[in-house]
Amino acid sequence: MLPKEAIEEFKVLYQKRYGQDISDEEASRRANNLVNLYKLVYTAAEPSKESEQRVNRAYDILFNEVARKSNE
């Protein structure tokens, strides 16, 4: 779980990028998903099939959320 300061910074960056304010809960969920995605991608020397599937699922979730938000 990210500290409150990191969540607040994510909210500011998200608002600058997408022009939308999001709740603390939503920012926490998205920021933690993003951090987990980076951990999966950058810490795996030789990704297992399971790790690869988790990265693909995380990418799909993030991509679908961004696409959904841009269509609103």
Beta strands, then each sheet from edge to edge (+ up, - down):
end
